Amino acid sequence: MTQMKVGDRVCIRGLAHSDCYGLIGRILEVRQSALFGPEIQRCKVDFNGRVRRLLNLHLMVRSQQGDSTTSAA
């Protein structure tokens, strides 16, 4: 499982009911979860002014260079 760190750009995965679904946010704070074990982190994420607290299970790290892809041809 990917360990998150402060400053990572992330988006939500698996929580379609979230009001921030589809938005890209930045991690403000990371803490270990006391309830779910050592692999799971509680992350405080800022989605353009909407601050949410989510588990790293529900986050996907986005590329730091942007979302553009390059062709090998």
Phi, psi and omega in degrees: 000140181288129176272129182274155175219160181301133178099346178297142173269128185224162170226161183276138173230140174084359178238074184295339181277355182289143177285351179254011180298129180093349179269154176257130182234175180238135181286128180261328186207143178229131177225152174286142179277131179280340185265330190252000177106178188289336182282337187267133179243148171261123185243135174262117188239136177258115176256078179052052178098345176262106181268126180232150176250119186225156173280150181295344175299331186261010181238149176233128181287133177265158179296139179287336181276351183117186185261009182281147178243152180246149181269147178276349182280000000 
